[in-house]
Amino acid sequence: MKQYSDFSKIIHKEGYIFIISFAAITFLLASFSAILGWLSFVATVWCIYFFRNPDRMTPVADELVISPADGIVQNITEAVPPIELGLSDEEMIRVSIFLNIFNVHVNRIPASGKILALHYNPGKFFNASLDKASIYNERQSVLMETNDGHKIAFVQIAGLIARRIVCELEEDSRVQAGERYGIIRFGSRVDLYLPLKTAVLVSRGQTCIGGETVIADFNLKKTSEPKFEKR
């Protein structure tokens, strides 16, 4: 795992070139038109906001699975994990988290354990909110074994305007839940695959915070999907 500098924990390093470019364009446009200058300034502020890289308070327990991304739980279903990871063709629970352009796009390790396999699959760029994005879109798949022996997978999926997936993991490396491991720019999705008997603690439509929200608990018995009320 690559270490992040103090500054990279504020703004992800993938954003440096974009922020500098946006700022340069702002100065150029402002010299011709105040209106264009202000519009470009707003775009520059958004660019800084998009690449923000905040610290998170991660629950520490081997039985917990933590959200790998900020965003909305778009779907919870049973699906076969990506074939490139070499798992069986048996279905697992798939929790899909959709990230819009205003979410933090830095991705985090969902559990502590060992990275078993990595696979990058080039593909198309359908809207990440579509179910077929899990199969056809460009993706980076990761298989890991948690400290208590569960095999789980998590997949970074490029979206309609996403054109770069960054994954800084290495096979056989030991990782900790909540650690930063990559980023997807721009709108995108992360799929998390869990064993069928896993107790999932989130619900469709729920907002997740990467590195903080508990997605599942291996020590609990699987029940029906929990219900949430707005309060």
Secondary structure, 3 states (H helix, E strand, C coil): CCCCCCHHHCECHHHHHHHHHHHHHHHHHHCCCHHHHHHHHHHHHHHHHHCECCCCCCCCCCCEEECCCCEEEEEEEEECCCHHHCCCCCCEEEEEEEECCCCCCEEECCCCEEEEEEEEECCECCCCCCCCHHHHECEEEEEEEECCCCEEEEEEEECCCCCEEEECCCCCCEECCCCEEEEEECCEEEEEEECCCCEECCCCCCEECCCCCEEEECCCCCCCCCCCCCC
